[in-house]
Amino acid sequence: MDRNLKAHRNWWCRTAVLLTCCATVAFGQAGVPALIANVEDGVPAAVATSTEANSIQPAAQDGPVPASAQPGNILGTVLDQTGSVAMGAVVHLTSDDKSYSQEVVSGENGQFSFSNVPAGTFKISVDAEGFGNQEFVGELASGQTYLVPPLVISIATVVTDVKVSVDPVEVATEEVKLQEQQRVFGFIPNFYVSYNKDAVPLTPKLKFQLAWKSSTDPITIAGTAFLAGLQQAADQYPEFGQGAQGYAKRLGAGYADVFASTFLSGAVFPTLLKQDPRYYYQGTGSTRSRIVHAVGNSVMCKGDNGRWQVNYSNLAGVFGGAALSSTFYPTNNVGMFTLSNGFIRLGESSLAGVLQEFVLRKLTKTKKKASGGSGSSQTDAALGSSPSPTPAVESPSSKKKP
């Protein structure tokens, strides 16, 4: 019995020891995964924790903090263009960012200096009375004493803006004086033509002056007297009779007609309507364009404002002169006389324009010769380009009794 109990006890003891060993082994195997879970790339958890702790420490400084830039000094001398020192010149210093500015005056030896100037780019400008401005740009290092090369200032160039104001009345007066010297073959008046396309407009006084000069010229009077002789020979207007008395009536009527027509077309209406009574020589372009310009001078002209417009002055002067002429000559039909003579005069005005454009220019001389060479010193006076009536001596055909 005792033997069986003892054997049974031994069996329980062995079983208990075996269970204890199994429990120990099981507990040891359970701790392995926890250890493995805390390993990062082969580093134990304790090492990883230490690494994380070190990672939150402040980053180490790369090196010592550099000291701030130190201000410097700038020295220089101002000279004039002869090499002498320039005393009293104003020297102005500014930094590149305009944050620093200082101004000094050069001393007796022409020197100047700036102290405590911040490092960086700077500009110096020198200004002296009677001299031009001089500038210099440089770079100042930290703590540097910068010696500026001699700054040479030169005498300032004075530009004077002279505005010459020319009185247009004086210019127009001189132009008219030159026109009054224009004569075909050197003796036939050719006052109502201009060879300058940019003529100054005539004043009312000059318009009347030109009309007076044209109508009282000895050649104009002589031409009227010659036509009166032709009328006398042809017994035109027999109401005037023959002999000296008849000739005097024809001469008086003819000259009154010329005088009135010249003033109406060349002075009175151009003044009232602000138009130019002169013919303006074109001289360039095609033959066709010049013919159109010449023929059109009786119905087109330039106004005193320089713009082309209908030549109301010539139209009114022509028909007004024809109406007035009917009082000088005997006629039975004033209306027909006025119309026929008016249209005849318009045709004569256009014909005169053609002659001016293609013939008379080459035959016109002036007392003041333009340039040597041929005897025909042609007028190159300053006048524009306006078709206008050219008062002419009446032809016998324009005095026909209807």
C-alpha positions as CSV (number, residue, x, y, z in Angstrom):
1,M,0.0,0.0,0.0
2,D,2.8,2.3,1.0
3,R,4.6,1.4,-2.2
4,N,1.6,2.3,-4.3
5,L,1.1,5.7,-2.5
6,K,4.8,6.5,-2.9
7,A,4.6,5.7,-6.7
8,H,1.5,7.7,-7.0
9,R,3.1,10.7,-5.3
10,N,6.1,10.5,-7.5
11,W,3.9,10.6,-10.5
12,W,2.1,13.7,-9.3
13,C,5.4,15.4,-8.6
14,R,6.7,14.6,-12.0
15,T,3.5,15.8,-13.6
16,A,3.6,19.1,-11.6
17,V,7.3,19.7,-12.7
18,L,6.4,19.0,-16.3
19,L,3.5,21.4,-16.2
20,T,5.7,24.1,-14.6
21,C,8.3,23.7,-17.3
22,C,5.6,23.9,-20.1
23,A,4.2,27.1,-18.5
24,T,7.6,28.7,-18.4
25,V,8.3,27.9,-22.0
26,A,4.9,29.2,-23.1
27,F,5.5,32.5,-21.2
28,G,8.9,32.9,-22.8
29,Q,7.5,32.4,-26.3
30,A,4.7,35.0,-25.7
31,G,7.3,37.7,-24.9
32,V,9.2,37.3,-28.2
33,P,6.5,39.0,-30.5
34,A,6.4,42.0,-28.2
35,L,10.2,42.4,-28.5
36,I,10.1,41.9,-32.3
37,A,7.3,44.5,-32.6
38,N,9.5,47.1,-31.0
39,V,12.4,46.6,-33.3
40,E,12.7,49.2,-36.2
41,D,15.0,48.0,-39.0
42,G,16.9,45.8,-36.6
43,V,17.2,48.5,-33.8
44,P,15.7,47.5,-30.5
45,A,12.9,49.5,-29.0
46,A,15.2,51.1,-26.5
47,V,17.5,52.3,-29.2
48,A,14.5,53.7,-31.2
49,T,13.2,55.6,-28.3
50,S,16.6,57.1,-27.7
51,T,16.7,58.2,-31.4
52,E,13.3,59.9,-31.2
53,A,14.4,61.7,-28.1
54,N,17.5,63.0,-29.9
55,S,15.5,64.1,-33.0
56,I,13.6,66.8,-31.1
57,Q,16.8,68.5,-29.9
58,P,17.5,71.9,-31.5
59,A,19.7,71.8,-34.6
60,A,23.3,72.6,-34.0
61,Q,24.5,76.0,-35.3
62,D,26.5,76.0,-38.6
63,G,28.9,78.5,-37.3
64,P,29.2,81.8,-35.4
65,V,26.8,84.6,-36.3
66,P,28.6,87.2,-38.6
67,A,29.1,90.7,-37.2
68,S,26.9,93.5,-38.8
69,A,28.4,95.6,-41.7
70,Q,30.5,98.6,-40.4
71,P,30.0,102.1,-41.9
72,G,32.8,103.6,-43.9
73,N,34.1,106.9,-45.2
74,I,34.2,108.6,-48.6
75,L,36.8,111.2,-49.6
76,G,37.3,113.1,-52.9
77,T,38.2,116.3,-54.7
78,V,36.3,118.6,-57.1
79,L,38.2,120.2,-60.0
80,D,37.2,122.6,-62.7
81,Q,37.9,122.0,-66.4
82,T,41.3,123.8,-66.1
83,G,42.4,121.4,-63.4
84,S,42.1,124.0,-60.6
85,V,40.4,123.1,-57.4
86,A,36.7,124.0,-57.3
87,M,35.8,125.6,-54.0
88,G,32.2,125.9,-52.9
89,A,30.8,123.2,-55.1
90,V,27.8,121.4,-53.5
91,V,28.5,117.6,-53.3
92,H,25.4,115.4,-52.6
93,L,25.7,111.7,-51.6
94,T,22.9,109.2,-51.7
95,S,22.8,105.5,-51.1
96,D,21.4,103.2,-53.8
97,D,18.2,102.6,-51.9
98,K,17.8,106.3,-51.1
99,S,17.7,105.5,-47.4
100,Y,20.8,107.6,-46.8
101,S,21.5,111.1,-48.0
102,Q,24.1,113.7,-47.1
103,E,25.3,117.0,-48.6
104,V,28.5,118.9,-48.1
105,V,30.3,121.9,-49.7
106,S,33.8,121.4,-51.1
107,G,36.5,123.3,-49.2
108,E,39.3,125.7,-50.2
109,N,41.3,122.8,-51.6
110,G,38.3,121.4,-53.4
111,Q,38.1,118.4,-51.1
112,F,35.0,116.9,-49.6
113,S,34.4,114.0,-47.2
114,F,31.5,111.9,-45.9
115,S,31.8,109.8,-42.7
116,N,29.6,107.0,-41.2
117,V,28.4,106.1,-44.7
118,P,26.6,102.7,-44.8
119,A,28.2,100.0,-46.9
120,G,26.7,99.5,-50.4
121,T,26.3,101.3,-53.7
122,F,26.3,105.0,-53.5
123,K,26.0,108.0,-55.9
124,I,27.7,111.4,-55.7
125,S,26.5,114.4,-57.7
126,V,28.4,117.7,-57.9
127,D,26.6,121.0,-58.6
128,A,28.3,124.4,-58.9
129,E,26.9,127.7,-60.2
130,G,27.8,128.2,-63.8
131,F,29.0,124.6,-64.3
132,G,27.3,121.5,-65.5
133,N,26.2,118.7,-63.1
134,Q,28.8,115.8,-62.6
135,E,27.9,112.4,-61.1
136,F,29.9,109.4,-59.9
137,V,28.7,105.9,-58.8
138,G,30.7,103.6,-56.5
139,E,30.5,100.6,-54.1
140,L,31.6,101.1,-50.5
141,A,32.7,98.0,-48.6
142,S,32.1,97.5,-44.8
143,G,34.5,99.7,-42.8
144,Q,36.2,101.0,-46.0
145,T,37.6,104.5,-46.6
146,Y,36.7,105.1,-50.3
147,L,38.8,107.6,-52.3
148,V,36.7,109.0,-55.2
149,P,38.7,109.9,-58.4
150,P,38.8,113.7,-59.0
151,L,35.4,115.0,-60.1
152,V,35.9,117.5,-63.0
153,I,33.1,119.9,-63.6
154,S,32.7,121.8,-66.9
155,I,31.1,125.1,-67.7
156,A,27.5,124.5,-68.4
157,T,26.3,124.8,-72.0
158,V,23.6,127.5,-72.2
159,V,20.9,126.8,-74.7
160,T,18.9,129.9,-75.5
161,D,15.6,129.3,-77.1
162,V,15.0,132.3,-79.4
163,K,11.6,132.5,-80.9
164,V,11.5,134.8,-83.8
165,S,8.0,136.3,-84.3
166,V,7.4,137.7,-87.7
167,D,4.6,140.1,-88.2
168,P,2.4,138.7,-91.0
169,V,1.4,142.2,-92.1
170,E,5.1,143.1,-92.7
171,V,5.6,139.9,-94.7
172,A,2.5,140.5,-96.8
173,T,3.7,144.1,-97.4
174,E,7.1,142.9,-98.6
175,E,5.4,140.4,-100.9
176,V,3.2,143.0,-102.4
177,K,6.2,145.3,-103.0
178,L,7.8,142.5,-104.9
179,Q,4.7,141.8,-106.9
180,E,4.4,145.5,-107.9
181,Q,7.8,145.1,-109.6
182,Q,6.6,142.2,-111.8
183,R,6.3,143.3,-115.4
184,V,6.0,141.3,-118.6
185,F,8.8,142.2,-121.0
186,G,9.9,144.5,-118.2
187,F,7.1,147.1,-118.7
188,I,3.6,145.5,-118.8
189,P,2.1,145.3,-115.3
190,N,1.8,141.7,-113.9
191,F,0.9,142.6,-110.3
192,Y,-1.9,140.1,-109.7
193,V,0.2,136.9,-109.9
194,S,2.3,135.2,-107.2
195,Y,4.9,132.5,-107.5
196,N,4.8,131.4,-103.8
197,K,2.2,128.8,-102.8
198,D,2.4,129.8,-99.2
199,A,1.6,133.4,-99.4
200,V,0.6,135.4,-96.4
201,P,-3.0,136.7,-96.7
202,L,-3.4,140.3,-97.8
203,T,-4.8,142.9,-95.5
204,P,-7.7,145.1,-96.7
205,K,-5.2,147.9,-97.0
206,L,-2.9,145.9,-99.3
207,K,-5.8,144.7,-101.4
208,F,-6.7,148.3,-102.1
209,Q,-3.1,149.3,-102.6
210,L,-2.6,146.6,-105.2
211,A,-5.8,147.6,-107.0
212,W,-4.7,151.3,-107.0
213,K,-1.2,150.4,-108.2
214,S,-2.6,148.3,-111.1
215,S,-5.3,150.7,-112.2
216,T,-3.1,153.9,-112.1
217,D,-0.1,152.4,-113.7
218,P,1.0,154.4,-116.8
219,I,1.0,151.3,-118.9
220,T,-2.6,150.5,-117.9
221,I,-3.7,154.0,-118.9
222,A,-1.7,153.8,-122.1
223,G,-3.4,150.5,-122.9
224,T,-6.8,151.9,-122.3
225,A,-6.0,154.9,-124.5
226,F,-4.9,152.5,-127.3
227,L,-8.1,150.5,-127.1
228,A,-10.1,153.7,-127.2
229,G,-8.3,154.6,-130.4
230,L,-9.2,151.2,-131.9
231,Q,-12.9,151.8,-130.9
232,Q,-12.7,155.2,-132.5
233,A,-11.3,153.8,-135.7
234,A,-14.0,151.1,-135.9
235,D,-16.6,153.6,-134.9
236,Q,-17.7,151.4,-132.1
237,Y,-20.4,153.1,-130.0
238,P,-21.3,155.7,-132.7
239,E,-23.3,157.6,-130.0
240,F,-19.9,158.9,-128.8
241,G,-19.3,160.5,-132.2
242,Q,-15.9,161.1,-133.8
243,G,-13.1,163.6,-133.4
244,A,-11.4,164.5,-130.2
245,Q,-14.7,164.6,-128.3
246,G,-15.7,161.1,-129.4
247,Y,-12.2,159.8,-128.5
248,A,-12.3,161.5,-125.1
249,K,-15.7,159.8,-124.3
250,R,-14.4,156.4,-125.4
251,L,-11.2,156.9,-123.3
252,G,-13.2,158.1,-120.3
253,A,-15.7,155.2,-120.5
254,G,-12.9,152.7,-121.0
255,Y,-10.8,153.9,-118.1
256,A,-13.8,154.2,-115.8
257,D,-14.7,150.6,-116.7
258,V,-11.1,149.3,-116.0
259,F,-10.8,151.3,-112.8
260,A,-14.2,150.1,-111.4
261,S,-13.7,146.4,-112.5
262,T,-10.2,146.3,-110.9
263,F,-11.4,147.7,-107.6
264,L,-14.6,145.5,-107.4
265,S,-12.8,142.2,-108.3
266,G,-9.5,143.0,-106.7
267,A,-10.3,145.0,-103.5
268,V,-13.9,145.7,-102.6
269,F,-15.4,142.2,-102.8
270,P,-12.2,140.3,-101.7
271,T,-12.2,142.5,-98.6
272,L,-15.9,142.0,-97.8
273,L,-15.7,138.2,-98.5
274,K,-12.2,137.7,-97.1
275,Q,-10.8,136.2,-100.3
276,D,-7.5,136.6,-102.1
277,P,-7.7,138.4,-105.5
278,R,-4.4,137.0,-106.8
279,Y,-3.6,134.3,-109.2
280,Y,-1.2,131.7,-107.8
281,Y,1.2,130.1,-110.2
282,Q,1.2,126.3,-109.9
283,G,4.2,125.5,-112.2
284,T,4.3,121.8,-111.4
285,G,2.2,118.7,-112.1
286,S,0.8,117.4,-115.4
287,T,-0.3,119.8,-118.2
288,R,-3.9,118.8,-117.6
289,S,-3.8,119.7,-113.9
290,R,-2.2,123.1,-114.7
291,I,-4.8,123.9,-117.3
292,V,-7.6,123.0,-114.9
293,H,-5.9,125.2,-112.3
294,A,-5.5,128.1,-114.7
295,V,-9.0,128.0,-116.2
296,G,-10.6,127.5,-112.8
297,N,-9.0,130.7,-111.4
298,S,-12.1,132.7,-112.4
299,V,-14.5,130.6,-110.3
300,M,-12.2,129.2,-107.5
301,C,-9.8,130.9,-105.1
302,K,-8.2,130.7,-101.7
303,G,-9.8,132.5,-98.8
304,D,-7.8,134.5,-96.4
305,N,-8.0,131.4,-94.2
306,G,-5.9,129.5,-96.7
307,R,-8.8,127.2,-97.8
308,W,-10.0,126.7,-101.4
309,Q,-13.5,128.1,-102.0
310,V,-15.8,129.5,-104.7
311,N,-14.4,132.7,-106.0
312,Y,-17.5,134.8,-105.1
313,S,-15.3,138.0,-105.2
314,N,-14.5,137.5,-108.9
315,L,-18.0,136.5,-109.8
316,A,-19.5,139.5,-108.1
317,G,-16.8,141.8,-109.4
318,V,-17.2,140.7,-113.0
319,F,-21.0,141.0,-113.2
320,G,-21.0,144.0,-110.9
321,G,-18.4,145.7,-113.1
322,A,-20.4,144.8,-116.2
323,A,-23.6,146.3,-114.7
324,L,-21.7,149.4,-113.8
325,S,-20.1,149.5,-117.3
326,S,-23.6,149.8,-118.8
327,T,-23.8,153.3,-117.3
328,F,-20.6,154.3,-119.2
329,Y,-21.6,153.0,-122.6
330,P,-24.8,153.6,-124.5
331,T,-27.0,150.5,-124.6
332,N,-30.6,149.7,-125.2
333,N,-30.7,146.5,-123.1
334,V,-28.9,146.8,-119.8
335,G,-29.6,143.2,-118.7
336,M,-28.2,141.7,-121.9
337,F,-25.3,144.0,-121.8
338,T,-24.5,143.0,-118.3
339,L,-24.8,139.3,-118.9
340,S,-22.8,139.2,-122.1
341,N,-20.0,141.4,-120.8
342,G,-19.9,139.4,-117.6
343,F,-19.4,136.1,-119.3
344,I,-16.9,137.6,-121.7
345,R,-14.9,138.9,-118.7
346,L,-15.0,135.4,-117.0
347,G,-13.6,134.0,-120.2
348,E,-10.9,136.6,-120.3
349,S,-10.0,135.8,-116.7
350,S,-9.6,132.1,-117.5
351,L,-7.5,132.9,-120.5
352,A,-5.3,135.2,-118.4
353,G,-4.8,132.3,-116.0
354,V,-3.6,130.0,-118.9
355,L,-1.2,132.7,-120.1
356,Q,0.1,133.1,-116.5
357,E,0.6,129.4,-116.1
358,F,2.3,128.6,-119.4
359,V,3.6,131.9,-121.0
360,L,4.0,135.0,-118.8
361,R,6.1,133.3,-116.2
362,K,9.0,133.1,-118.6
363,L,8.5,136.7,-119.8
364,T,8.0,138.3,-116.4
365,K,10.9,140.4,-115.1
366,T,11.4,142.4,-111.9
367,K,13.6,145.3,-111.0
368,K,15.3,143.1,-108.4
369,K,17.0,140.4,-110.3
370,A,16.7,137.0,-108.6
371,S,19.8,135.3,-109.9
372,G,22.3,136.0,-112.7
373,G,22.0,134.5,-116.1
374,S,19.3,135.4,-118.4
375,G,17.8,138.9,-118.4
376,S,14.4,137.6,-117.2
377,S,14.8,137.6,-113.4
378,Q,11.6,135.9,-112.6
379,T,9.8,136.7,-109.4
380,D,10.1,134.0,-106.8
381,A,8.1,136.0,-104.2
382,A,6.4,134.3,-101.3
383,L,2.8,133.7,-102.3
384,G,0.4,130.7,-102.1
385,S,-1.8,129.1,-104.7
386,S,-5.2,130.8,-105.1
387,P,-7.0,131.3,-108.4
388,S,-8.1,134.9,-108.6
389,P,-9.1,137.4,-111.2
390,T,-6.4,139.2,-113.0
391,P,-7.7,142.7,-113.8
392,A,-6.9,143.3,-117.4
393,V,-7.5,146.0,-119.9
394,E,-10.9,145.5,-121.6
395,S,-10.7,144.3,-125.2
396,P,-12.9,145.9,-127.8
397,S,-15.1,142.8,-127.9
398,S,-16.2,143.4,-124.3
399,K,-17.6,146.8,-125.2
400,K,-19.9,145.7,-127.9
401,K,-23.3,147.2,-127.8
402,P,-26.0,144.5,-127.7
